[in-house]
């Protein structure tokens, strides 16, 4: 696909892959792709345009024509900064729904691959190592217990001022896991050659250190 090196970091919701990807990219001086943001942007745009979320073709058209820009100031959709909106739970739920549509995934595939630019890319998501960048130099699959992931997500929500019961967070994560793992196209699973890292008992920095150690082993 490209001579430019790419590290993929896949995993379920709240496994820490986004934060880890950001820190690994910063350490290496590489670009970063938050693929989940593209699905959240599609979900948000579909909601804003009052598109029927059960109409896969209509949602795919939204994905194909996204007016999106990422920069140091945030994430922009049709000229408006939308980072805070993207992180709302409802947008995440809709993103999980529309990500199961093959037409939506096809519409976003090349857009994701276009992020691969020198000197390198760290891409996080659910199918980065299996579908989007199958020849990635290093593939990582982060896992963590549902209880630990729920604890992390619950803390994030509380920090945002969202009051929610831990039991509800656990149920939501299990539902998302089931949907992601059992969808017909690009189900959530580690690539055969992925390094599986269980971050249940690791801090973010410890997880980042393990990813960088894997990278060092490949390059030496």
Secondary structure, DSSP 4 states (H G I P E B T S, - for coil): --SSEEEEEEESTTSSHHHHHHHHHHHHT-EEEEHHHHHHHHHHHHHHTT--TT-HHHHHHHHHT--EEEETTEEEETTEE-HHHHTSHHHHHHHHHHTT-HHHHHHHHHHHHTT--TTEEEEEESSIIIIITTT-SEEEEEE--HHHHHHHHHHHHHHTT----HHHHHHHHHHHHHHHHH-SSS-S---TT-EEEE-TT--HHHHHHHHHHHHHHHH-
